[in-house]
Amino acid sequence: MGLPLLQSERSFAIRSDIVFLSGMSLAYEVVLWDWNGTLLDDAGFGSGIINNMMRKRGLPEKSREEHSQIFDFPVIGYYERAGFDFSKEPFEELSHEFIDAYYRDVKRCSLQAGARNVLESVKQKGCRQLILSASRQDHLEDQVLFYELTGFFEELLGIDSVHAPGKTGRGCEWIESANVSRKNVLLIGDTVHDAQVAGKMGIDCWLVGSGHNSESRLRETNCPYFNSLLEIESALRLNTGERAGA
């Protein structure tokens, strides 16, 4: 991975229909998007479900900021930090309760502000776009279809519920078989885990702060940080030398 630049040193440009990050001496030909929290604005919805579960058990609820500080993968650690007692209820039962509530109402969530615009901007630059997600494959396909985004993506890389290699395993499988140099692939996500996945894959990562993890946690990764997809869209604008996310 290229060395991350300090926030005040980053500038962006588009040249020859390939996305460049100025100062990193590399071009991105493929953009891998995380789904939950990055393109889909569901972090607040998910933390609301966790709070409801905690309220039912007499546990103190947490603010959105508190959730963003403790959310992590594997999610069993997140549940533990939230205050659930696995000696009283096994994690598997809690997880099923969350998943049932999540998929019952998730389509009430909106896309992140600027999601369609940034996808269109990347498409117009001639870049390949895929989604790499920890969501189950059939759920991911259904949601992307529901939000009418299918046409933007070459492939949707979700988790096979039978084999379940995990998001890291799925990404590493893809990069090993893809006909593309690792230096030309960018992962855009909203969690520390996304930075870890990108590290395992040997690719660069940009992080957006409108999802599951707080700005302070994301900045600790030293990946380029953006407050929103609107800032990323600005960074990818054709023939611009604007500074973004400073």
PLY file of the C-alpha trace (Angstrom):
ply
format ascii 1.0
element vertex 246
property float x
property float y
property float z
element edge 245
property int vertex1
property int vertex2
end_header
0.00 0.00 0.00
1.14 3.52 -0.66
2.06 5.66 2.30
-1.00 7.65 3.47
-0.70 11.41 3.20
-1.53 13.78 6.01
-5.00 15.30 5.75
-3.60 18.74 4.92
-1.34 17.33 2.19
-3.92 15.44 0.14
-5.03 16.71 -3.26
-6.82 14.86 -6.00
-7.07 14.92 -9.77
-8.57 12.93 -12.63
-6.31 12.16 -15.58
-6.78 9.96 -18.63
-10.08 8.59 -17.27
-8.32 6.90 -14.33
-8.63 8.00 -10.73
-5.36 9.31 -9.28
-4.52 10.24 -5.72
-1.99 13.03 -6.10
1.32 12.35 -4.38
0.91 8.57 -4.16
2.23 7.80 -7.67
-0.47 5.26 -8.43
-3.74 5.04 -10.33
-6.93 3.30 -9.35
-8.67 1.28 -12.01
-10.99 -0.63 -9.68
-13.00 0.72 -6.75
-14.30 -1.78 -4.19
-17.13 -0.31 -2.16
-18.22 -1.45 1.26
-22.03 -1.53 1.47
-23.35 -1.15 5.03
-22.59 2.27 6.45
-20.66 3.37 3.36
-23.24 3.43 0.57
-26.24 2.46 2.71
-26.98 4.80 5.62
-27.84 2.10 8.16
-25.46 2.67 11.08
-27.99 4.62 13.14
-30.67 2.06 12.29
-28.44 -0.79 13.48
-27.43 0.94 16.71
-31.12 1.64 17.34
-31.86 -2.10 17.16
-29.03 -2.80 19.61
-30.43 -0.15 21.97
-33.88 -1.76 21.79
-32.35 -5.12 22.64
-30.47 -3.57 25.57
-33.60 -1.81 26.83
-35.50 -5.11 26.87
-32.78 -6.56 29.12
-32.56 -3.62 31.48
-29.18 -2.53 30.12
-28.26 1.16 29.71
-28.61 2.36 26.13
-25.72 4.02 24.34
-25.52 7.13 22.18
-24.70 6.97 18.48
-21.21 8.25 19.28
-20.69 5.55 21.91
-21.73 2.88 19.42
-19.30 4.29 16.87
-16.47 3.96 19.37
-17.14 0.30 20.20
-18.41 -1.12 16.90
-15.97 -3.62 15.42
-15.51 -6.99 13.74
-15.97 -9.71 14.69
-19.25 -8.33 16.01
-19.24 -10.63 19.03
-16.79 -8.20 20.61
-19.13 -5.30 19.85
-22.00 -7.04 21.63
-19.78 -7.74 24.62
-18.60 -4.13 24.84
-22.21 -2.97 24.54
-22.94 -4.85 27.75
-24.60 -8.14 26.77
-23.90 -11.06 29.10
-23.23 -14.24 27.14
-23.52 -16.32 30.32
-27.22 -15.43 30.32
-27.82 -15.52 26.57
-25.49 -17.01 23.97
-24.22 -14.67 21.29
-25.90 -16.74 18.56
-29.37 -16.02 19.98
-28.63 -12.31 20.30
-27.24 -12.21 16.78
-30.35 -13.89 15.36
-32.57 -11.39 17.18
-30.63 -8.51 15.66
-30.61 -9.98 12.15
-34.35 -10.65 12.21
-35.09 -7.05 13.25
-32.55 -5.63 10.81
-33.78 -7.35 7.66
-37.43 -6.78 8.57
-37.07 -3.00 8.28
-33.70 -2.20 6.66
-35.34 -1.00 3.44
-36.61 2.00 5.37
-32.99 3.23 5.36
-31.79 5.69 2.75
-28.61 5.69 0.76
-25.86 7.92 2.09
-26.04 11.50 0.83
-24.14 11.68 -2.44
-24.06 7.91 -3.01
-25.55 7.95 -6.50
-23.47 10.95 -7.54
-20.17 9.44 -6.46
-21.00 6.11 -8.12
-21.85 7.96 -11.31
-18.61 9.98 -11.09
-16.49 6.83 -10.76
-18.44 5.20 -13.60
-17.83 8.19 -15.85
-14.07 7.89 -15.26
-14.17 4.39 -16.72
-13.35 2.63 -13.46
-14.66 -0.81 -12.61
-16.82 -0.85 -9.48
-17.65 -3.76 -7.18
-19.15 -4.14 -3.72
-17.22 -6.09 -1.08
-19.48 -6.73 1.89
-19.86 -8.84 5.02
-23.56 -9.15 4.14
-24.93 -12.48 3.03
-24.84 -12.73 -0.76
-28.60 -13.03 -1.32
-29.34 -10.13 1.04
-26.73 -7.95 -0.66
-28.11 -8.66 -4.13
-31.66 -7.95 -2.96
-30.73 -4.63 -1.35
-28.66 -3.36 -4.28
-31.55 -4.22 -6.60
-34.05 -2.50 -4.29
-32.04 0.75 -4.34
-31.67 0.50 -8.14
-27.86 0.48 -8.09
-27.20 -2.81 -9.89
-26.06 -1.13 -13.10
-23.11 0.51 -11.38
-21.41 -2.72 -10.32
-19.48 -5.36 -12.19
-19.85 -7.81 -9.32
-21.30 -8.05 -5.80
-18.98 -9.86 -3.39
-21.03 -10.91 -0.39
-20.66 -13.82 1.99
-21.77 -17.32 1.06
-23.72 -18.58 4.06
-22.50 -22.13 3.42
-18.76 -21.57 3.00
-18.54 -18.20 4.79
-14.92 -17.15 4.21
-15.67 -13.75 5.76
-15.14 -10.35 4.20
-11.36 -10.58 4.37
-11.36 -14.04 2.81
-13.78 -12.95 0.10
-11.64 -9.96 -0.76
-8.43 -11.98 -0.83
-10.05 -14.61 -3.05
-11.12 -11.90 -5.47
-7.76 -10.09 -5.61
-5.94 -13.36 -6.24
-8.11 -14.13 -9.26
-8.59 -10.58 -10.58
-6.63 -9.47 -13.59
-5.51 -6.21 -12.01
-2.48 -4.90 -10.15
-3.07 -4.46 -6.42
-1.73 -0.91 -6.58
-4.60 -0.03 -8.92
-7.36 -1.18 -6.56
-8.98 1.04 -3.92
-11.34 -0.02 -1.12
-13.72 2.64 0.23
-15.30 1.83 3.58
-16.51 3.18 6.91
-14.83 1.01 9.55
-11.45 0.14 10.97
-12.16 -3.37 9.73
-12.26 -2.08 6.15
-8.73 -0.76 6.59
-7.69 -4.14 7.96
-9.32 -5.96 5.02
-7.53 -3.67 2.56
-4.26 -4.31 4.36
-4.70 -8.07 4.03
-5.52 -7.64 0.35
-2.50 -5.40 -0.23
-4.55 -2.49 -1.55
-5.21 1.11 -0.55
-8.18 2.24 1.50
-10.14 5.47 1.93
-12.46 5.81 4.93
-15.65 7.82 5.25
-16.86 9.06 8.62
-20.63 8.90 8.07
-20.95 5.21 8.97
-20.26 2.79 11.81
-16.96 4.05 13.29
-16.08 7.43 14.74
-13.70 9.87 13.11
-11.13 9.38 15.86
-11.03 5.61 15.35
-10.84 5.92 11.57
-8.01 8.44 11.70
-5.97 6.03 13.83
-5.65 3.80 10.74
-3.75 6.56 8.87
-5.92 5.95 5.81
-7.14 9.04 3.95
-10.28 10.22 5.76
-13.42 11.91 4.40
-16.38 13.21 6.35
-18.88 12.05 3.73
-19.36 10.64 0.25
-19.95 14.20 -0.88
-16.29 14.92 -0.12
-15.20 11.83 -2.01
-17.31 12.86 -4.99
-15.61 16.25 -4.91
-12.22 14.54 -4.79
-13.03 12.55 -7.92
-14.43 15.46 -9.92
-13.05 15.75 -13.46
-10.24 18.26 -14.04
-10.15 19.54 -10.50
-7.22 20.38 -8.31
-9.42 21.03 -5.31
-8.34 19.85 -1.94
-10.83 17.49 -0.32
-11.44 16.43 3.23
-8.93 18.91 4.67
0 1
1 2
2 3
3 4
4 5
5 6
6 7
7 8
8 9
9 10
10 11
11 12
12 13
13 14
14 15
15 16
16 17
17 18
18 19
19 20
20 21
21 22
22 23
23 24
24 25
25 26
26 27
27 28
28 29
29 30
30 31
31 32
32 33
33 34
34 35
35 36
36 37
37 38
38 39
39 40
40 41
41 42
42 43
43 44
44 45
45 46
46 47
47 48
48 49
49 50
50 51
51 52
52 53
53 54
54 55
55 56
56 57
57 58
58 59
59 60
60 61
61 62
62 63
63 64
64 65
65 66
66 67
67 68
68 69
69 70
70 71
71 72
72 73
73 74
74 75
75 76
76 77
77 78
78 79
79 80
80 81
81 82
82 83
83 84
84 85
85 86
86 87
87 88
88 89
89 90
90 91
91 92
92 93
93 94
94 95
95 96
96 97
97 98
98 99
99 100
100 101
101 102
102 103
103 104
104 105
105 106
106 107
107 108
108 109
109 110
110 111
111 112
112 113
113 114
114 115
115 116
116 117
117 118
118 119
119 120
120 121
121 122
122 123
123 124
124 125
125 126
126 127
127 128
128 129
129 130
130 131
131 132
132 133
133 134
134 135
135 136
136 137
137 138
138 139
139 140
140 141
141 142
142 143
143 144
144 145
145 146
146 147
147 148
148 149
149 150
150 151
151 152
152 153
153 154
154 155
155 156
156 157
157 158
158 159
159 160
160 161
161 162
162 163
163 164
164 165
165 166
166 167
167 168
168 169
169 170
170 171
171 172
172 173
173 174
174 175
175 176
176 177
177 178
178 179
179 180
180 181
181 182
182 183
183 184
184 185
185 186
186 187
187 188
188 189
189 190
190 191
191 192
192 193
193 194
194 195
195 196
196 197
197 198
198 199
199 200
200 201
201 202
202 203
203 204
204 205
205 206
206 207
207 208
208 209
209 210
210 211
211 212
212 213
213 214
214 215
215 216
216 217
217 218
218 219
219 220
220 221
221 222
222 223
223 224
224 225
225 226
226 227
227 228
228 229
229 230
230 231
231 232
232 233
233 234
234 235
235 236
236 237
237 238
238 239
239 240
240 241
241 242
242 243
243 244
244 245
